[in-house]
């Protein structure tokens, strides 16, 4: 039995049920061990949860960097819109992303400061990555220099936040409506089209 197996099963439980709804007893049962065996690898539920947060944050940053590296030569309009679509797809298909998104919105009260520090570090890194991309688009004249890369990045990440809210709270219809309207206003306000 390894810590990785425990984390893999725990991730599913925390993603589905949140911190409060996940039980170490149920996790141990799904792994095929006794609950006490979890303590060989983790001091308790809090340490396990925090480690999953670290892993998920690192996974998401790696995923964003991979997306950027694979798509950086595409037109900025397609690049940004596809990033939004990719975010929706990852939430639906990737348990680590679902856990990270849920945890970002619903951190356990007693772990709030630790979790939100990780969330803010993630958001700062995301902003840093996108400022670089949008700076290039401003230099190429695709995005209005009046808006600039910092404001464009903040607006894009605000739109992404709105989409994440709909993924967690709304349904597909509300999500599609928000994405379509937000993207239309965002792009036409940002571009020279």
Secondary structure as GFF3:
##gff-version 3
##sequence-region A 1 193
A	DSSP	alpha_helix	3	21	.	.	.	ID=ss1
A	DSSP	alpha_helix	24	31	.	.	.	ID=ss2
A	DSSP	alpha_helix	35	38	.	.	.	ID=ss3
A	DSSP	alpha_helix	45	71	.	.	.	ID=ss4
A	DSSP	alpha_helix	76	93	.	.	.	ID=ss5
A	DSSP	alpha_helix	95	105	.	.	.	ID=ss6
A	DSSP	three_ten_helix	109	111	.	.	.	ID=ss7
A	DSSP	alpha_helix	112	140	.	.	.	ID=ss8
A	DSSP	alpha_helix	148	169	.	.	.	ID=ss9
A	DSSP	alpha_helix	172	190	.	.	.	ID=ss10
###
